Amino acid sequence: MNKHIKYIFFLLPVILFTCNSISEGVALKDIYIRINQIGYLPGDLKSGVILSNTNLSSKKIKFINEEQNDEVLSIILGTSIGPYGDFKYSYTFDFTRVKEKGKYFLEFENNKSYKFEISNNIYNHVVDSLLQFYKVQRCGYTNPYLHQVCHKADVTKLINNKDTLNTPIDLTGGWHDAGDYTKFVNTIAYTTYTLLFAYEFAPEKFEFDNDKSGVPDILEEAKIGLDWLIRSNFEMDKFVTQVQDWRDQQVGWRMPEKDPLEYDRPGFVGMGKNLLGMYVASMSIASRIWRERLHYDEFAEICLTKAENLYSIKDKIPNVDSSGTGMYQDKNYLGKMALGSVEFYLATNREDALADAVNYADQAGSDYWWSWGDINSLADYKLAKIYPRFKDYIYNNLVAFNTTKNSKLFSEGAAYSWGTTNTLLGISLQAILYKDLSNSTQFDSLAVLERDYILGRNQWGVSFISKVGTTYTKNFHHQIGYFNKGYLPGALAAGPVTKEFMKNYKIEYDSYDKYKSFQTDFAYYRDDRHDYITNEPTITSNATALFVFGYYSQR
């Protein structure tokens, strides 16, 4: 756009939203602006929302290029969409027409917003930060960040159903799952696969080698997961599915190297098609990448052999594993087995595996969701490269998400549940996959709006990623972060739930609710270190985020 164009128009009451905060955000008297705090790619949809107790209809917003001190766009606010929470008025605005690279701010009745940027590489540092989070989560002798080597005796004994076996297995390494110090096959397999898939999907986005090791950083991190997964399958038909029990969360906050349970961490034994599918997918894609990109045939063969051995027993094991303490229990196995089968086919060219993948995927259908346990679209994407009809399952999801988005003030594409930020970023991920398959731009706005919600285009005006944006989550439910004075690079908070959901948990908060004015019955979030529902980061959510923000990056 010509930098001197001043375009004035009236806004229709379309349901959209943006980012900023309450006590720390830009308060223009009783006016709060919500936009993506980081900024935008030049061609992005760009939109925002204003919450106010003052009628702002017919008032003007100016968009100023900071470097040139030049007004590039003016907007006249239209009629209020209606009340939101404690606010009497809400307004939306669109500034997609601003495309020139540079730094900008909004000016409203002599008040200025914080600055945001329009640039092609605006998300590069977000990707770097998200990846650094995994170094914090590393366990054992894996060169962890912000803490010392820890849990050097994993695992000290095995629990197989009701039997306890004093048989130690070497399951040092891997990643702690979240703010606690447990480890799970289910989430480590999801995370490892997603990192590898992100690289395979767009290698040009992830070839960077910031630590100068000679290997792309994302592959170096994925190998942390692979090494642990290989050892977790300690017998042909057995996984150690979980390391440590509920006591991990009962002994108080501590650094991992000072864990009083370090030499008393059991491993739970189990097996199921749900776990096998994700595991085989991880090993199969790893075998291709290590052979074709890293030319490390020995490791590629180790991964492929693991995939072959496990795939051979898929019809002899339970559908869904039920071992452990009840965390990360899948509802079904079909989507994960579809993914494992199609990845195994791509690694071996075995036609029976492809037939299995088709059968599983058709049974799974569209799942209308995204989480560590709802990943049907990954299998559908891989199958659609062979049989285009499978993209229709992804399309069904996106139509449903888009319909939900259009009914929400903040454009959320799904209902709030535990892990909302992962779900919303999963919607973006699915829109990206569908665009790659169809060359359609139909869901571009959906992908961008879910992305922007994470970065501050939300009720509270908060970026849910640590140290990203102007106002961001600071008090994560994370022990290492807490003992490092809140420093937790790249952590992604789980995000909001409903107040009704929170009634099931008795959380004693550490601090006053600084976002109280923005809470509603249907949208509740607390930046409090004791809130393990809305404010805990996980390795799975960060993996989804890495794919999405990697897609929007440019190196």
FIBAPA-551433 format. One line per 10 residues: number of its first residue (from 1); their letters; for each residue x, y negated, z negated of C-alpha. Coordinates in steps of 0.25 Angstrom, whole numbers. Layout:
BEGIN
NUM> a> X:Y:Z ~ ... $
END
This chain:
BEGIN
1> mnkhikyiff> 0:0:0 ~ 5:-14:3 ~ 9:-20:-10 ~ 2:-33:-8 ~ -12:-27:-6 ~ -22:-30:-16 ~ -34:-21:-15 ~ -46:-25:-24 ~ -58:-15:-25 ~ -69:-10:-34 $
11> llpvilftcn> -67:3:-41 ~ -78:13:-40 ~ -81:21:-53 ~ -73:33:-50 ~ -69:42:-61 ~ -54:41:-63 ~ -43:38:-74 ~ -29:34:-78 ~ -18:33:-88 ~ -14:25:-100 $
21> sisegvalkd> -16:26:-115 ~ -22:20:-127 ~ -13:15:-138 ~ -1:15:-129 ~ -7:13:-115 ~ -10:0:-108 ~ -22:-6:-116 ~ -28:-18:-108 ~ -36:-23:-120 ~ -46:-12:-120 $
31> iyirinqigy> -43:-7:-106 ~ -35:6:-103 ~ -29:9:-90 ~ -27:24:-86 ~ -18:28:-75 ~ -7:37:-71 ~ 5:31:-80 ~ 16:37:-71 ~ 11:32:-58 ~ 7:37:-44 $
41> lpgdlksgvi> 13:42:-31 ~ 10:32:-20 ~ -1:40:-13 ~ -8:45:-26 ~ -22:42:-31 ~ -20:31:-41 ~ -31:28:-51 ~ -34:23:-65 ~ -45:21:-76 ~ -47:10:-85 $
51> lsntnlsskk> -54:12:-99 ~ -60:-1:-105 ~ -70:-6:-115 ~ -71:-19:-106 ~ -79:-20:-93 ~ -68:-21:-83 ~ -77:-21:-70 ~ -72:-30:-60 ~ -59:-32:-67 ~ -46:-31:-58 $
61> ikfineeqnd> -34:-22:-60 ~ -21:-26:-53 ~ -10:-16:-49 ~ 3:-23:-49 ~ 16:-18:-43 ~ 26:-21:-54 ~ 39:-23:-46 ~ 32:-33:-37 ~ 23:-38:-47 ~ 12:-37:-36 $
71> evlsiilgts> -2:-34:-37 ~ -5:-22:-27 ~ -19:-19:-30 ~ -31:-24:-38 ~ -43:-17:-42 ~ -56:-22:-47 ~ -63:-13:-57 ~ -77:-8:-54 ~ -88:-3:-63 ~ -84:5:-76 $
81> igpygdfkys> -85:20:-74 ~ -91:20:-88 ~ -86:22:-102 ~ -76:32:-106 ~ -74:36:-121 ~ -73:23:-129 ~ -72:14:-117 ~ -84:7:-111 ~ -78:6:-97 ~ -69:14:-87 $
91> ytfdftrvke> -64:10:-74 ~ -56:17:-63 ~ -47:11:-53 ~ -39:17:-41 ~ -26:11:-36 ~ -22:22:-25 ~ -19:11:-15 ~ -7:7:-23 ~ 4:15:-16 ~ 16:7:-16 $
101> kgkyflefen> 28:13:-25 ~ 31:5:-37 ~ 27:2:-52 ~ 14:-4:-55 ~ 5:-9:-66 ~ -10:-12:-67 ~ -14:-26:-72 ~ -28:-29:-78 ~ -32:-42:-83 ~ -18:-46:-86 $
111> nksykfeisn> -15:-33:-93 ~ -4:-23:-87 ~ -4:-8:-86 ~ 8:1:-88 ~ 16:3:-75 ~ 15:15:-66 ~ 22:18:-53 ~ 19:23:-39 ~ 30:31:-34 ~ 33:44:-27 $
121> niynhvvdsl> 42:50:-38 ~ 34:45:-50 ~ 32:59:-55 ~ 46:64:-54 ~ 49:61:-69 ~ 36:67:-73 ~ 41:81:-67 ~ 54:80:-73 ~ 48:77:-87 ~ 38:89:-86 $
131> lqfykvqrcg> 49:98:-82 ~ 58:93:-94 ~ 46:98:-104 ~ 50:112:-100 ~ 64:110:-106 ~ 58:106:-119 ~ 49:119:-119 ~ 61:128:-116 ~ 63:139:-127 ~ 75:147:-130 $
141> ytnpylhqvc> 89:146:-123 ~ 83:137:-111 ~ 90:124:-114 ~ 78:117:-120 ~ 76:102:-121 ~ 73:95:-134 ~ 75:107:-143 ~ 85:118:-145 ~ 86:132:-141 ~ 74:139:-148 $
151> hkadvtklin> 67:152:-150 ~ 79:160:-148 ~ 73:174:-152 ~ 60:174:-143 ~ 54:184:-145 ~ 56:191:-158 ~ 45:202:-157 ~ 34:206:-148 ~ 19:206:-151 ~ 11:216:-142 $
161> nkdtlntpid> -3:216:-145 ~ -3:221:-160 ~ 11:226:-160 ~ 23:218:-164 ~ 36:223:-159 ~ 49:218:-165 ~ 55:218:-151 ~ 62:205:-147 ~ 61:200:-133 ~ 69:189:-127 $
171> ltggwhdagd> 59:178:-124 ~ 68:166:-127 ~ 66:154:-117 ~ 54:150:-109 ~ 46:138:-113 ~ 38:135:-126 ~ 24:134:-121 ~ 20:120:-127 ~ 22:113:-140 ~ 24:126:-147 $
181> ytkfvntiay> 35:136:-145 ~ 27:148:-140 ~ 29:154:-126 ~ 20:161:-116 ~ 21:169:-104 ~ 8:163:-99 ~ 13:148:-99 ~ 27:151:-96 ~ 23:158:-84 ~ 13:147:-79 $
191> ttytllfaye> 24:137:-82 ~ 35:144:-75 ~ 26:147:-63 ~ 21:133:-62 ~ 35:127:-62 ~ 39:137:-51 ~ 27:134:-43 ~ 29:119:-44 ~ 43:121:-38 ~ 38:130:-27 $
201> fapekfefdn> 26:121:-23 ~ 35:109:-22 ~ 50:112:-23 ~ 54:98:-18 ~ 47:92:-30 ~ 54:101:-40 ~ 68:103:-34 ~ 74:93:-44 ~ 85:97:-53 ~ 87:87:-64 $
211> dksgvpdile> 96:95:-72 ~ 105:98:-61 ~ 105:113:-63 ~ 104:117:-48 ~ 89:122:-50 ~ 77:114:-49 ~ 72:110:-63 ~ 59:116:-62 ~ 65:130:-58 ~ 75:129:-69 $
221> eakigldwli> 63:127:-79 ~ 55:138:-73 ~ 66:148:-75 ~ 64:145:-90 ~ 51:151:-89 ~ 55:162:-79 ~ 66:167:-88 ~ 56:168:-100 ~ 45:175:-92 ~ 55:185:-86 $
231> rsnfemdkfv> 58:190:-101 ~ 43:188:-105 ~ 40:201:-97 ~ 48:210:-106 ~ 41:223:-101 ~ 35:226:-88 ~ 20:224:-93 ~ 23:215:-105 ~ 25:200:-107 ~ 29:193:-119 $
241> tqvqdwrdqq> 17:183:-117 ~ 19:174:-129 ~ 31:170:-138 ~ 27:166:-152 ~ 14:166:-159 ~ 5:156:-167 ~ 15:154:-178 ~ 23:145:-168 ~ 12:135:-170 ~ 11:137:-185 $
251> vgwrmpekdp> 25:134:-190 ~ 25:119:-188 ~ 32:110:-178 ~ 47:113:-176 ~ 57:112:-165 ~ 58:126:-157 ~ 72:128:-162 ~ 67:127:-176 ~ 56:137:-175 ~ 55:145:-188 $
261> leydrpgfvg> 49:156:-179 ~ 60:157:-169 ~ 63:171:-173 ~ 49:175:-175 ~ 43:173:-161 ~ 35:185:-156 ~ 31:188:-141 ~ 17:193:-138 ~ 17:204:-127 ~ 6:204:-117 $
271> mgknllgmyv> 3:205:-102 ~ -8:201:-93 ~ -11:198:-78 ~ -12:183:-82 ~ 2:183:-87 ~ 7:192:-76 ~ 2:184:-65 ~ 8:171:-69 ~ 21:178:-73 ~ 22:185:-59 $
281> asmsiasriw> 19:172:-52 ~ 30:165:-60 ~ 40:176:-57 ~ 36:177:-42 ~ 38:162:-39 ~ 51:162:-47 ~ 56:174:-39 ~ 54:166:-26 ~ 60:153:-31 ~ 72:159:-37 $
291> rerlhydefa> 75:167:-24 ~ 72:156:-14 ~ 75:143:-21 ~ 86:147:-31 ~ 92:159:-24 ~ 92:166:-37 ~ 88:180:-32 ~ 91:187:-45 ~ 81:179:-53 ~ 71:179:-42 $
301> eicltkaenl> 72:194:-42 ~ 70:195:-58 ~ 57:186:-56 ~ 52:194:-44 ~ 54:207:-52 ~ 46:202:-64 ~ 35:198:-54 ~ 35:212:-47 ~ 35:220:-60 ~ 24:213:-66 $
311> ysikdkipnv> 15:212:-54 ~ 16:227:-53 ~ 9:229:-66 ~ -2:218:-64 ~ -13:228:-63 ~ -9:235:-76 ~ -10:224:-86 ~ -21:216:-93 ~ -28:205:-85 ~ -25:194:-96 $
321> dssgtgmyqd> -15:195:-107 ~ -20:192:-121 ~ -7:193:-129 ~ -1:182:-138 ~ -9:173:-147 ~ -20:169:-138 ~ -13:157:-131 ~ -13:155:-116 ~ -23:167:-113 ~ -27:167:-99 $
331> knylgkmalg> -42:169:-96 ~ -39:178:-83 ~ -27:182:-74 ~ -32:181:-60 ~ -26:167:-56 ~ -12:171:-62 ~ -12:185:-56 ~ -16:178:-42 ~ -4:169:-44 ~ 5:180:-48 $
341> svefylatnr> 1:188:-36 ~ 3:178:-26 ~ 16:173:-31 ~ 21:188:-32 ~ 16:189:-17 ~ 24:177:-13 ~ 37:183:-20 ~ 35:197:-14 ~ 26:197:-2 ~ 18:208:-8 $
351> edaladavny> 4:208:-1 ~ -2:215:-13 ~ 1:203:-22 ~ -5:194:-12 ~ -18:202:-12 ~ -18:202:-27 ~ -16:187:-27 ~ -28:185:-18 ~ -37:194:-26 ~ -33:188:-40 $
361> adqagsdyww> -34:173:-34 ~ -48:176:-28 ~ -53:182:-42 ~ -47:170:-49 ~ -53:160:-40 ~ -53:145:-44 ~ -50:143:-59 ~ -55:128:-59 ~ -44:125:-69 ~ -29:124:-72 $
371> swgdinslad> -21:129:-84 ~ -10:139:-87 ~ -21:150:-85 ~ -28:144:-74 ~ -19:144:-62 ~ -27:150:-50 ~ -23:139:-41 ~ -9:143:-41 ~ -12:156:-35 ~ -22:150:-26 $
381> yklakiyprf> -12:141:-21 ~ -2:152:-18 ~ -12:160:-11 ~ -18:149:-3 ~ -4:148:4 ~ -8:162:9 ~ -23:162:10 ~ -28:147:10 ~ -42:151:5 ~ -36:151:-9 $
391> kdyiynnlva> -34:136:-10 ~ -49:136:-11 ~ -48:140:-25 ~ -39:128:-28 ~ -49:119:-21 ~ -60:124:-30 ~ -53:120:-42 ~ -49:107:-37 ~ -64:104:-33 ~ -68:107:-47 $
401> fnttknsklf> -57:98:-53 ~ -60:87:-44 ~ -75:87:-47 ~ -71:87:-62 ~ -61:75:-59 ~ -72:67:-53 ~ -81:68:-65 ~ -70:63:-75 ~ -66:49:-78 ~ -51:53:-79 $
411> segaayswgt> -52:63:-67 ~ -48:75:-75 ~ -51:87:-66 ~ -54:97:-77 ~ -60:98:-91 ~ -51:96:-103 ~ -45:108:-109 ~ -32:112:-116 ~ -22:109:-106 ~ -29:98:-99 $
421> tntllgislq> -17:91:-93 ~ -12:105:-87 ~ -26:107:-81 ~ -27:93:-74 ~ -13:95:-69 ~ -17:108:-64 ~ -28:102:-56 ~ -17:93:-49 ~ -9:105:-47 ~ -21:112:-40 $
431> ailykdlsns> -24:100:-31 ~ -9:100:-27 ~ -10:114:-23 ~ -22:112:-15 ~ -17:101:-8 ~ -5:109:-4 ~ -14:120:2 ~ -24:111:9 ~ -17:98:12 ~ -29:92:6 $
441> tqfdslavle> -29:79:-2 ~ -43:82:-8 ~ -38:83:-22 ~ -26:74:-23 ~ -33:64:-32 ~ -37:75:-41 ~ -22:79:-42 ~ -18:65:-45 ~ -29:62:-55 ~ -26:74:-64 $
451> rdyilgrnqw> -11:70:-63 ~ -14:56:-67 ~ -22:60:-79 ~ -10:67:-85 ~ -2:54:-83 ~ -12:45:-90 ~ -24:43:-81 ~ -32:49:-93 ~ -41:44:-104 ~ -29:42:-114 $
461> gvsfiskvgt> -20:35:-104 ~ -9:45:-108 ~ 1:53:-99 ~ 1:67:-105 ~ 16:69:-101 ~ 26:65:-111 ~ 35:53:-107 ~ 27:51:-94 ~ 19:38:-92 ~ 17:26:-101 $
471> tytknfhhqi> 8:33:-112 ~ 11:48:-113 ~ 9:59:-123 ~ 19:58:-134 ~ 15:67:-146 ~ 14:81:-139 ~ 11:93:-147 ~ 25:98:-145 ~ 35:101:-156 ~ 48:99:-148 $
481> gyfnkgylpg> 42:85:-143 ~ 38:82:-157 ~ 52:84:-163 ~ 58:76:-152 ~ 50:64:-156 ~ 40:66:-145 ~ 49:68:-133 ~ 44:79:-125 ~ 47:76:-110 ~ 37:81:-100 $
491> alaagpvtke> 27:86:-110 ~ 12:86:-104 ~ 1:86:-115 ~ -10:95:-113 ~ -20:84:-112 ~ -35:81:-116 ~ -46:91:-121 ~ -60:88:-126 ~ -63:84:-140 ~ -72:96:-141 $
501> fmknykieyd> -59:105:-137 ~ -51:99:-148 ~ -62:102:-158 ~ -56:117:-158 ~ -43:112:-163 ~ -40:105:-176 ~ -28:96:-173 ~ -23:87:-184 ~ -17:75:-176 ~ -4:68:-179 $
511> sydkyksfqt> -8:54:-175 ~ -19:45:-172 ~ -26:47:-159 ~ -21:35:-150 ~ -30:39:-139 ~ -43:39:-147 ~ -50:29:-139 ~ -49:38:-127 ~ -53:51:-133 ~ -67:56:-129 $
521> dfayyrddrh> -74:69:-131 ~ -70:75:-118 ~ -56:70:-118 ~ -46:71:-130 ~ -31:70:-130 ~ -22:67:-142 ~ -7:64:-141 ~ -4:70:-154 ~ 7:81:-157 ~ -3:90:-165 $
531> dyitneptit> -13:91:-153 ~ -9:104:-146 ~ -22:103:-138 ~ -20:90:-130 ~ -6:86:-132 ~ 3:99:-131 ~ 12:101:-118 ~ 13:115:-112 ~ 23:121:-102 ~ 11:125:-93 $
541> snatalfvfg> 5:110:-92 ~ 19:105:-89 ~ 20:115:-78 ~ 8:111:-71 ~ 12:96:-73 ~ 25:99:-66 ~ 19:104:-54 ~ 9:92:-53 ~ 19:81:-56 ~ 30:88:-47 $
551> yysqr> 20:88:-36 ~ 19:73:-37 ~ 34:71:-39 ~ 44:67:-28 ~ 59:70:-29 $
END
